[in-house]
Amino acid sequence: MRRPIAAREAHWAKNAARFLARRGVRPNTVSLASVAFAALAMACLIAAPRVHGRWTEVALFCGAALCIQGRLLCNLFDGMLAVEWDQASALGPIFNDFPDRPADVLILAGCGFCGGPAWMPLAAWLAASLALVTAYTRVLGVAIGAHEYFVGPMAKPHRMATTTIACVLAALEAALGWTPRAMAIALAIIALGCVLTIARRLKLIARDLENAARHHASKTATPNLSAPSVSAPSIETQSVGAHDDASQSEASQSEASRKGAWRR
C-alpha cells in the first residue's frame, strides 16, 4: 500500500517525474538522495547558531527548510518512478522504507542543536525515537495481518511540515534578534504528536485483529449445510423390504419342496 499523497496527481510532480525517468534516474537512487538532503538539513541546523553574522544564520535556517522539503520531494518521486514509470525493482521495498528512518533521525536530531533551551537536545532525541516507533507501529501492523495505517496526527509529512515551519520561524527569530523558541516548541509538538499517532495506530491495528478473530470464529461455528443429508429409512420402506424378503423366503421353500418331492 502506498502512502496517499495529493501532490502525486499535480502536473508539476508528473512533469518532474517524467524528466527524471527520461534521464535514467532510478527510484532507489532518489530514495538514497533523501538521506543526503536530511544530512544537509542537519548540517545547516547545527551550523546556524555557531556562525558569525545574523544573515548567515538566517540563510542556514532557510537552507535547512529547503533541504527538508527536498527530502520530501525525494519520497514523492521515488514512488512515482517505481509505479507510474514501471521502474520497480526487487529491492524497491527496502529502499522505499529504510532510508526514511535515518533521514528522520538526522533532521530531528539536528533540530536539537540549533540553539535554544538546554533541554532541546534531549527533546530532539526523544522526538527522533518516537518517530522511529511511529514508523515501526505501521510496519508491525502489516506484519501481524492488519492494514497499513499512515494516519497522523504526526506521520512523516506532518513531522517534516512542522520542522519546516520551525526553521522558517527560527530564521525570523534570528533576523529580528529574538530569543530562539520556535524549534523547542516544534520538538515538543512533534513528540506529543508522535505519542498520539502511535496510540491511534495501535488502536486501529487492534480493531483489525479483533475483527479478523471474530470473522474466523463465526466461520468455524457455522455448520456445514452443503453436505448432503442422509435420512433414516421410513417405516413403510422397512415394511415393504421385510415383505419382499418374506416372499423370497417362501418361494425358496416351495422350490425346495418340489425338488425334494421329485427326488423321492
Summary of the structure (lengths in Angstrom):
residues: 264
radius of gyration: 36.6
end to end distance: 97.0
largest distance: 142.7
contacts: 784
relative contact order: 0.10
helix: 77%
strand: 0%
